[in-house]
Amino acid sequence: MLTVGLYGIKDTTRGGRPTYTHDHNVAFMREGRVIDVVALERITRRKYDNRLDQYIGELLRERVGDEPVRFVSVNAFVGDGFQSADGSLRIEPTAPVSIAATPVPATVRWWPDGLHRRAAEGWALCHEFAHVASLLPFVGRFEPNSLLVHVDGGASDSACSAWWWDGHEARLIEASWDRLKVPVNNFNAGPIARLALGLGPDEHLAMPGKFMGFAGHGRVVPFLRAFLEEHGFFLDQPDDHVAALLRAAFGSQPPFADLAATIQAHFEDEVTAAILGWQEVTGAAHLYYAGGAALNIPTNARIEASGRFRSVHLPPCTNDTGLGLGAAAWIEYRERGEVEVSGPFLARAGGAEVSVAQVDEIAARLAAGEVLGLCNGDAEVGPRALGHRSIVARPDDVALRRRVSETIKGREAYRPVAPMILDEVAQNALGAGIAKSPLAALMLGAWQLQAGWEGWFEGVLHADGSLRAQVVRDDPFLEALLRRLWRKHNIAGLINTSFNGPGEPIVHTKADALDCARRLGLDGVVLDGSLHRP
């Protein structure tokens, strides 16, 4: 049987434009194995695309044969049911979808050709647990005595939830809109962040990552924290009013970098305290953590470094891009007791076997200071490029980093870039403990650089002294390339940033990669291991 998990709830509209849902996606699984994951934006080339209702018919026709099918739809706080734009697919839960690990049966009305109804099973799963379940394809199963946590701006009926997993059942410990509302909203709806970054209210999806990077350039100031807490962090106040208050308090140039650093520290304190508090209640030995807030790298590093868990796991698709996969995986897991463990490269893009024949030439070009795009094999799921859809360059040159990040990508100067490195280099440059970190392979952690390594990573060392590295494991092409750079050219890694232009989704196909490389002015592009001029 084919399991189709989807997140495509259509939101309400205000002023004729969508306001809530984003990152629609579909996942396909069979017999515990992931077949394909489709982030809608990668196909349509529209960032954060939320029009799955318009494209679901086409996606199903391309991927679904004659076998039995079951659908699992993920809800949101704007609704529980899914309906395609042409009415050919309707998934309607038979009861309200509450915060629970148990899926709600749903009625499926499906006319694939518009005329003949096809039978299919149906389920609906709450947004909260779909986030948690998105980890399953990357870990296989949840270890007994584990804490399952979601933290997000808004799920179905909470912004954070915690569950204890005994090995057989997930028991809800807490679900709350209020517990982490302030720290989360400071990053996705806070006027301080908008004013500091020069963003408008409609750019809220771009805020968290940018504000996290900007915070690394400031200092945590106790006076500022007291000032922010006294004013409720100015949440829900108009931006022009907040700007006037800041000018009155600090003059014409408010200390935005220090304000950002102080807000980041508050976020870390509150989220870490919540998760460690739930750990204390349950005595959980392992943490499985997902949701948009899990993209906050310094917080992840702090939780892992606390030593309170034997292991800390996050999925590569920790934000809403993983909801369809989580839904499909949970249905398969409930049936089988485990699912097949996969790497992050689950977005099928027609990639061929990746050749290592030109690794020497590619390494020499990179060592000479060229900037190349990589489009190898299938694509990563989630918002992080992990070497299959990446722009790469040597990491030891600040001018080269500026060319990659600011000139080519059009990113702000305050935003960090990350390196990809070999495990053997990571253990020396970042400490032996990184070898045990599940976060390291997914670029979801941060580590302090060991003394003496500064020159090797001068272009990618963040202002706060951290290296937000991806440690490459089990990828023959990337390992061969990095090994050649290290042993022949004395280069310790590569800048790794996503292969896309400003405001664009990450490239998906080889045609996307060639087009993007030409527009961005890259020096070359690698397609399935073969080097091409753009």
Stockholm file with secondary structure:
# STOCKHOLM 1.0

chainA/1-534         MLTVGLYGIKDTTRGGRPTYTHDHNVAFMREGRVIDVVALERITRRKYDNRLDQYIGELLRERVGDEPVRFVSVNAFVGDGFQSADGSLRIEPTAPVSIAATPVPATVRWWPDGLHRRAAEGWALCHEFAHVASLLPFVGRFEPNSLLVHVDGGASDSACSAWWWDGHEARLIEASWDRLKVPVNNFNAGPIARLALGLGPDEHLAMPGKFMGFAGHGRVVPFLRAFLEEHGFFLDQPDDHVAALLRAAFGSQPPFADLAATIQAHFEDEVTAAILGWQEVTGAAHLYYAGGAALNIPTNARIEASGRFRSVHLPPCTNDTGLGLGAAAWIEYRERGEVEVSGPFLARAGGAEVSVAQVDEIAARLAAGEVLGLCNGDAEVGPRALGHRSIVARPDDVALRRRVSETIKGREAYRPVAPMILDEVAQNALGAGIAKSPLAALMLGAWQLQAGWEGWFEGVLHADGSLRAQVVRDDPFLEALLRRLWRKHNIAGLINTSFNGPGEPIVHTKADALDCARRLGLDGVVLDGSLHRP
#=GR chainA/1-534 SS CEEEEEECCCCCEETTEECSCCCCEEEEEETTEEEEEEEHHHHHCCTTCCCHHHHHHHHHHHHCCSSCEEEEEECBTTBSCEECTTSSEEEEESSCCCSCSSCEEEEEEECTTSSSCCCCEEEEECHHHHHHHTTHHHHSSCCSSEEEEEECSCCSSCSEEEEEECSSCEEEEEEESSTTHHHHHHHHTCHHHHHHHTCCGGGGGGHHHHHHHHHTTSCCCHHHHHHHHHTGGGTTSCHHHHHHHHHHHHCSSCCHHHHHHHHHHHHHHHHHHHHHHHHHHHTCSEEEEESGGGGCHHHHHHHHHTCCSSEEECCTTCSGGGHHHHHHHHHHHHHHSCCCCCCSCCBCCCCCCCCCTTHHHHHHHHHTTCCEEEECSSBCSSSCCCSSEEEEECSSCHHHHHIIIIIISCCCTTSCCEEEEEHHHHHHHTCGGGGGCTTGGGTCCCEECCTTCGGGGTTTCCTTSEECCEEECSCHHHHHHHHHHHHHHCCCCEEEEESCCTTCCCCCSHHHHHHHHHHHTCSEEEETTEEECC
#=GC SS_cons         CEEEEEECCCCCEETTEECSCCCCEEEEEETTEEEEEEEHHHHHCCTTCCCHHHHHHHHHHHHCCSSCEEEEEECBTTBSCEECTTSSEEEEESSCCCSCSSCEEEEEEECTTSSSCCCCEEEEECHHHHHHHTTHHHHSSCCSSEEEEEECSCCSSCSEEEEEECSSCEEEEEEESSTTHHHHHHHHTCHHHHHHHTCCGGGGGGHHHHHHHHHTTSCCCHHHHHHHHHTGGGTTSCHHHHHHHHHHHHCSSCCHHHHHHHHHHHHHHHHHHHHHHHHHHHTCSEEEEESGGGGCHHHHHHHHHTCCSSEEECCTTCSGGGHHHHHHHHHHHHHHSCCCCCCSCCBCCCCCCCCCTTHHHHHHHHHTTCCEEEECSSBCSSSCCCSSEEEEECSSCHHHHHIIIIIISCCCTTSCCEEEEEHHHHHHHTCGGGGGCTTGGGTCCCEECCTTCGGGGTTTCCTTSEECCEEECSCHHHHHHHHHHHHHHCCCCEEEEESCCTTCCCCCSHHHHHHHHHHHTCSEEEETTEEECC
//
